[in-house]
């Protein structure tokens, strides 16, 4: 209700003017960005979610359902209005106009999935804007991006992070977020203390498909390969055994100097919702999909990522759409991108591209086309007669 209550007329009616009114307007714009971001998440995952705005009735009215293409248009309109009113810089963890532009770049990259019409030129335009005008730079060491004090360097002004979800082991305690990403990834013969933890949950691992994106599993040929392999089998025959599948050590609750985070139970690692590397990858993919730009510049962005990782650079003949998909896997794994990327590349449900346990079988298989989106939760459908379940579920 904050967006409704912070409208200009509401603020004025309460006698709030001047700097205080301006501050409220700024907070309102940030709240609208967060709403647009969450609607993008809902659109990507569920396609046709329930939808409300500040213009809907208060109280017991049931939210109406919105079609994916209509929600795309709404999110686009909201973001286009916000890019000119949010500040160029803001307090760490709060949105600025480049967070808006980064979300627009991501939105347009996937427009073909959401609306049936590709918008690669727009994706490139917004990615270029962030790259050229945002003042961001790659942090020099990829292996330090997801550490307990990443806010002090990767999140510092002029560094890589554009917009983050901030975590603090003492002040934001919970079992999701980067606390989950750290604890769930530690088990077997791993020393929890080496990862700044009091203990591990022995849950998530990487499949062979992730490991095989890299030249090796120990980071020699590409430092982005962050796996724990002693006592672990590369192949997963039994999903219930933590020792089957390599453990992923990308998120570690230790500081850059090797000391622990503030708590052994809750993570200090901030999660980058947007970072500059993604904008490099969007520019490159859009360029390869006839979105304009400069192919030499695009190749340079990819090689900048690879050079940071200590990986070999590529030439123009190697610069292909398939290479970009693999490079996104190497750069962005465990940051929440892979399903969206595979859907965009038409490889998520198709039998032509499988990975271990896709479709619930050890060797992987194609699945029904409707599984590119998730079912609307049954609890929502049963509570709201306006909602129609997604096809196939």
C-alpha positions as CSV (number, residue, x, y, z in Angstrom):
1,X,0.0,0.0,0.0
2,X,3.1,2.3,0.2
3,X,2.9,3.2,-3.5
4,X,-0.8,4.2,-3.1
5,X,-0.2,6.2,0.1
6,X,2.9,8.0,-1.2
7,X,1.2,9.5,-4.3
8,X,1.8,13.3,-4.6
9,X,-1.8,14.2,-3.7
10,X,-1.7,11.9,-0.6
11,X,1.6,13.4,0.5
12,X,0.3,17.0,0.0
13,X,-2.9,16.3,1.8
14,X,-0.9,15.4,4.9
15,X,1.0,18.7,4.8
16,X,4.3,17.2,3.7
17,X,6.3,19.5,1.4
18,X,9.8,20.4,0.3
19,X,12.7,18.0,0.9
20,X,10.5,15.5,2.8
21,X,8.1,15.3,0.0
22,X,10.9,14.9,-2.5
23,X,12.4,12.1,-0.4
24,X,9.1,10.3,-0.3
25,X,8.8,10.6,-4.1
26,X,12.2,9.0,-4.4
27,X,11.3,6.1,-2.2
28,X,8.1,5.7,-4.1
29,X,10.0,5.4,-7.4
30,X,12.3,2.8,-5.9
31,X,9.3,0.8,-4.7
32,X,7.9,0.9,-8.2
33,X,11.1,-0.4,-9.5
34,X,11.1,-3.3,-7.0
35,X,7.5,-4.0,-8.0
36,X,8.4,-4.0,-11.7
37,X,11.3,-6.4,-11.0
38,X,9.1,-8.8,-9.1
39,X,6.5,-8.7,-11.9
40,X,9.3,-9.6,-14.3
41,X,10.2,-12.6,-12.1
42,X,6.5,-13.7,-12.0
43,X,6.2,-13.2,-15.8
44,X,9.4,-15.2,-16.4
45,X,8.4,-18.1,-14.1
46,X,4.6,-18.3,-14.3
47,X,3.8,-16.2,-17.4
48,X,0.2,-15.3,-16.4
49,X,0.2,-14.3,-12.7
50,X,-2.3,-12.5,-10.5
51,X,-1.9,-8.7,-11.0
52,X,-2.7,-5.7,-8.9
53,X,-1.6,-2.1,-8.9
54,X,-2.2,1.0,-6.8
55,X,-5.3,1.6,-8.9
56,X,-7.1,-1.6,-7.8
57,X,-9.6,-1.7,-4.9
58,X,-8.5,-2.3,-1.4
59,X,-9.8,-5.1,0.8
60,X,-11.2,-8.4,-0.2
61,X,-11.3,-7.9,-4.0
62,X,-9.6,-10.9,-5.8
63,X,-6.6,-10.0,-8.0
64,X,-7.3,-10.4,-11.7
65,X,-5.0,-12.5,-13.9
66,X,-2.9,-10.9,-16.5
67,X,-1.5,-12.4,-19.8
68,X,2.2,-12.6,-20.2
69,X,2.4,-10.1,-23.2
70,X,0.2,-7.6,-21.3
71,X,2.5,-7.9,-18.2
72,X,5.5,-7.4,-20.4
73,X,4.0,-4.1,-21.7
74,X,3.2,-3.0,-18.1
75,X,6.7,-3.7,-16.8
76,X,8.2,-2.0,-19.9
77,X,6.1,1.1,-19.4
78,X,6.9,1.3,-15.7
79,X,10.6,0.9,-16.3
80,X,10.7,3.5,-19.1
81,X,9.0,6.0,-16.8
82,X,11.5,5.2,-14.0
83,X,14.7,5.5,-15.9
84,X,14.5,9.2,-16.1
85,X,13.5,9.8,-12.4
86,X,15.7,7.5,-10.4
87,X,19.2,9.0,-9.6
88,X,22.3,8.0,-11.4
89,X,23.8,6.9,-8.1
90,X,22.2,5.7,-4.9
91,X,23.0,4.2,-1.5
92,X,24.5,0.6,-1.9
93,X,21.6,-1.9,-2.2
94,X,19.1,0.7,-3.5
95,X,18.1,1.1,-7.1
96,X,19.5,3.7,-9.4
97,X,18.6,4.4,-13.0
98,X,21.2,1.9,-14.2
99,X,19.5,-0.8,-12.3
100,X,16.4,0.1,-14.3
101,X,18.3,0.0,-17.6
102,X,19.9,-3.3,-16.6
103,X,16.4,-4.8,-16.1
104,X,15.2,-3.3,-19.4
105,X,18.2,-5.0,-21.1
106,X,17.3,-8.3,-19.6
107,X,13.6,-7.8,-20.4
108,X,14.3,-7.1,-24.0
109,X,16.8,-10.0,-24.3
110,X,13.9,-12.3,-23.5
111,X,11.2,-10.4,-25.3
112,X,10.8,-13.1,-28.0
113,X,9.9,-15.6,-25.3
114,X,7.5,-13.3,-23.5
115,X,5.7,-11.7,-26.5
116,X,6.7,-13.6,-29.6
117,X,8.6,-10.5,-31.0
118,X,12.4,-10.2,-30.6
119,X,13.8,-7.0,-29.2
120,X,17.5,-7.6,-29.5
121,X,18.3,-4.1,-30.7
122,X,16.6,-2.7,-27.6
123,X,18.5,-5.2,-25.4
124,X,21.8,-4.0,-26.9
125,X,20.9,-0.3,-26.5
126,X,20.2,-0.6,-22.8
127,X,23.2,-2.9,-22.1
128,X,25.4,-0.5,-23.9
129,X,24.0,2.4,-21.9
130,X,24.9,0.7,-18.6
131,X,28.3,-0.3,-19.9
132,X,29.2,3.1,-21.3
133,X,27.6,5.5,-18.9
134,X,27.1,3.7,-15.6
135,X,30.7,4.0,-14.4
136,X,30.9,0.3,-13.6
137,X,34.0,-1.9,-14.0
138,X,34.7,-5.6,-13.7
139,X,36.2,-6.6,-10.3
140,X,39.6,-8.1,-11.0
141,X,39.2,-11.5,-9.4
142,X,36.1,-13.6,-10.2
143,X,36.7,-16.0,-7.3
144,X,36.2,-13.1,-4.9
145,X,32.8,-12.0,-6.2
146,X,30.7,-14.0,-3.8
147,X,32.6,-13.6,-0.5
148,X,31.4,-12.2,2.9
149,X,32.8,-8.7,2.3
150,X,31.9,-8.4,-1.4
151,X,30.1,-5.2,-0.6
152,X,33.4,-3.5,0.2
153,X,35.0,-4.1,-3.3
154,X,32.7,-5.7,-5.9
155,X,29.9,-3.5,-4.6
156,X,32.0,-0.4,-4.2
157,X,31.4,2.7,-6.3
158,X,32.9,2.1,-9.7
159,X,33.1,-1.6,-9.4
160,X,31.0,-4.4,-10.8
161,X,27.7,-4.7,-8.9
162,X,24.8,-2.6,-10.2
163,X,22.0,-3.7,-7.8
164,X,22.2,-6.1,-4.9
165,X,20.2,-7.9,-2.3
166,X,22.2,-7.2,0.9
167,X,22.7,-9.9,3.6
168,X,24.2,-9.4,7.0
169,X,25.0,-12.4,9.3
170,X,23.8,-10.5,12.3
171,X,21.1,-8.2,11.0
172,X,19.3,-10.2,8.2
173,X,19.2,-13.7,9.6
174,X,17.2,-16.2,7.6
175,X,17.7,-19.5,5.9
176,X,17.2,-18.4,2.3
177,X,19.3,-16.2,0.1
178,X,23.1,-16.6,0.3
179,X,22.8,-18.5,3.6
180,X,21.1,-21.3,1.7
181,X,23.6,-21.1,-1.2
182,X,26.5,-21.5,1.2
183,X,25.2,-24.0,3.7
184,X,23.4,-26.3,1.2
185,X,26.6,-26.6,-0.8
186,X,28.8,-28.0,2.0
187,X,28.8,-31.7,3.0
188,X,30.7,-34.9,2.5
189,X,34.4,-34.5,3.4
190,X,34.2,-30.7,3.2
191,X,35.4,-28.7,6.2
192,X,32.5,-26.3,7.0
193,X,35.0,-24.0,8.8
194,X,36.9,-23.5,5.6
195,X,33.8,-21.8,4.2
196,X,33.0,-19.7,7.2
197,X,30.3,-22.0,8.4
198,X,29.4,-23.8,11.6
199,X,28.2,-26.8,9.5
200,X,26.8,-27.7,6.1
201,X,23.5,-29.1,5.0
202,X,24.9,-31.5,2.4
203,X,22.3,-30.7,-0.3
204,X,23.0,-29.0,-3.7
205,X,25.7,-30.0,-6.1
206,X,26.5,-29.4,-9.8
207,X,25.7,-31.8,-12.5
208,X,28.2,-33.1,-15.0
209,X,26.7,-30.7,-17.5
210,X,27.8,-27.7,-15.4
211,X,31.3,-29.1,-14.8
212,X,31.8,-29.9,-18.4
213,X,31.3,-26.3,-19.4
214,X,34.9,-25.8,-18.1
215,X,38.2,-27.2,-19.4
216,X,38.8,-28.7,-15.9
217,X,37.1,-28.8,-12.5
218,X,40.0,-27.3,-10.5
219,X,40.1,-23.8,-12.1
220,X,43.4,-24.2,-13.9
221,X,42.0,-23.4,-17.3
222,X,39.2,-21.1,-16.1
223,X,39.1,-19.7,-12.5
224,X,35.3,-19.6,-12.7
225,X,35.3,-23.4,-12.2
226,X,34.8,-23.4,-8.4
227,X,34.1,-27.0,-7.4
228,X,35.0,-29.3,-4.5
229,X,36.0,-32.7,-5.8
230,X,37.7,-34.9,-3.1
231,X,35.5,-37.8,-2.3
232,X,32.9,-36.6,-4.8
233,X,31.8,-38.5,-7.9
234,X,31.3,-36.3,-11.0
235,X,28.3,-38.4,-12.1
236,X,25.1,-38.5,-10.1
237,X,23.6,-42.0,-9.9
238,X,21.8,-41.4,-6.6
239,X,20.5,-37.9,-6.1
240,X,20.1,-38.4,-2.3
241,X,23.9,-38.8,-1.8
242,X,25.8,-35.6,-1.4
243,X,29.0,-37.2,-2.6
244,X,27.5,-37.8,-6.0
245,X,28.1,-34.6,-8.1
246,X,30.8,-32.0,-7.5
247,X,30.1,-29.5,-4.7
248,X,29.9,-25.9,-5.9
249,X,32.0,-23.5,-3.8
250,X,31.2,-20.2,-5.6
251,X,29.6,-18.7,-2.5
252,X,31.9,-18.7,0.6
253,X,31.1,-17.0,3.9
254,X,34.7,-15.8,4.3
255,X,36.2,-12.4,3.6
256,X,38.8,-11.6,1.0
257,X,41.5,-11.7,3.6
258,X,40.5,-15.2,4.6
259,X,38.7,-14.4,7.9
260,X,35.2,-15.5,8.6
261,X,32.0,-13.6,8.2
262,X,30.2,-12.2,11.2
263,X,28.2,-15.4,11.8
264,X,28.9,-19.1,11.2
265,X,25.2,-19.7,10.8
266,X,24.1,-16.8,8.6
267,X,25.7,-15.4,5.5
268,X,27.2,-11.9,4.9
269,X,27.5,-12.4,1.2
270,X,25.5,-9.9,-0.9
271,X,23.7,-11.3,-3.9
272,X,24.2,-9.3,-7.2
273,X,20.9,-9.1,-9.0
274,X,22.6,-7.2,-11.8
275,X,26.3,-6.9,-12.4
276,X,28.3,-5.6,-15.3
277,X,29.4,-9.0,-16.6
278,X,25.7,-9.7,-17.5
279,X,25.6,-6.5,-19.6
280,X,28.7,-7.6,-21.5
281,X,27.0,-10.9,-22.3
282,X,23.7,-9.3,-23.3
283,X,25.5,-6.9,-25.7
284,X,27.3,-9.9,-27.2
285,X,24.2,-12.1,-27.6
286,X,22.2,-9.2,-29.0
287,X,24.9,-8.4,-31.5
288,X,24.9,-12.0,-32.7
289,X,21.2,-11.9,-33.1
290,X,21.2,-8.9,-35.5
291,X,20.6,-6.4,-32.7
292,X,23.2,-4.0,-34.0
293,X,26.3,-2.8,-32.2
294,X,29.9,-3.6,-33.0
295,X,31.0,-7.2,-33.3
296,X,34.6,-6.3,-32.4
297,X,33.4,-4.6,-29.3
298,X,31.2,-7.5,-28.4
299,X,34.0,-10.0,-28.8
300,X,36.2,-7.7,-26.7
301,X,33.6,-7.9,-23.9
302,X,33.6,-11.7,-24.0
303,X,37.4,-11.8,-23.9
304,X,37.5,-9.3,-21.0
305,X,35.4,-11.9,-19.0
306,X,37.6,-14.7,-20.1
307,X,40.8,-12.8,-19.4
308,X,39.7,-12.1,-15.9
309,X,39.0,-15.8,-15.4
310,X,42.4,-16.8,-16.7
311,X,40.8,-18.5,-19.7
312,X,42.0,-18.4,-23.2
313,X,40.6,-15.7,-25.4
314,X,38.5,-16.5,-28.5
315,X,38.6,-15.2,-32.1
316,X,35.7,-14.1,-34.3
317,X,35.2,-17.5,-35.7
318,X,34.6,-18.9,-32.2
319,X,32.2,-16.0,-31.4
320,X,28.9,-17.8,-31.9
321,X,25.4,-17.9,-30.3
322,X,26.2,-21.4,-28.9
323,X,29.5,-20.1,-27.4
324,X,27.6,-17.2,-25.7
325,X,25.1,-19.7,-24.1
326,X,28.1,-21.7,-22.7
327,X,29.8,-18.6,-21.6
328,X,26.8,-17.4,-19.8
329,X,26.8,-20.8,-18.0
330,X,30.4,-20.3,-17.0
331,X,30.1,-16.7,-15.9
332,X,26.6,-16.7,-14.3
333,X,26.1,-20.2,-12.9
334,X,24.2,-20.3,-9.6
335,X,23.0,-16.7,-10.1
336,X,19.6,-17.7,-11.3
337,X,19.9,-17.5,-15.1
338,X,20.2,-21.0,-16.6
339,X,16.5,-21.9,-17.0
340,X,15.7,-18.5,-18.6
341,X,18.7,-18.9,-20.9
342,X,17.8,-22.4,-22.0
343,X,14.2,-21.4,-22.7
344,X,15.4,-18.5,-24.8
345,X,17.7,-20.8,-26.8
346,X,14.9,-23.4,-27.1
347,X,16.8,-26.0,-25.2
348,X,15.0,-26.3,-21.9
349,X,12.3,-28.8,-22.8
350,X,13.7,-30.1,-26.1
351,X,15.1,-33.6,-26.5
352,X,18.0,-32.3,-28.6
353,X,19.6,-30.8,-25.5
354,X,19.6,-32.8,-22.3
355,X,21.6,-32.9,-19.0
356,X,21.7,-35.5,-16.2
357,X,18.3,-36.0,-14.6
358,X,16.4,-33.7,-17.0
359,X,12.9,-35.1,-17.1
360,X,13.6,-37.3,-14.0
361,X,15.8,-39.9,-15.7
362,X,19.5,-40.3,-15.1
363,X,20.6,-39.7,-18.7
364,X,18.1,-36.9,-19.3
365,X,15.2,-36.6,-21.8
366,X,13.0,-34.1,-23.5
367,X,9.9,-33.0,-21.6
368,X,6.5,-31.5,-22.5
369,X,6.6,-28.1,-24.0
370,X,4.3,-26.6,-21.4
371,X,7.1,-27.0,-18.8
372,X,8.9,-23.9,-20.0
373,X,6.8,-22.2,-17.3
374,X,5.8,-23.2,-13.9
375,X,2.3,-24.0,-12.6
376,X,0.5,-21.3,-10.7
377,X,0.6,-22.5,-7.1
378,X,-2.5,-24.5,-6.3
379,X,-3.0,-22.5,-3.1
380,X,-3.4,-19.3,-5.3
381,X,-5.7,-21.0,-7.8
382,X,-8.0,-22.4,-5.0
383,X,-8.2,-19.0,-3.3
384,X,-8.7,-16.9,-6.3
385,X,-11.5,-17.8,-8.8
386,X,-10.1,-15.3,-11.3
387,X,-7.0,-17.5,-11.9
388,X,-6.8,-20.1,-14.7
389,X,-4.1,-22.7,-14.3
390,X,-1.3,-22.7,-16.9
391,X,-1.9,-25.2,-19.7
392,X,-0.7,-28.7,-18.9
393,X,-0.8,-28.5,-15.1
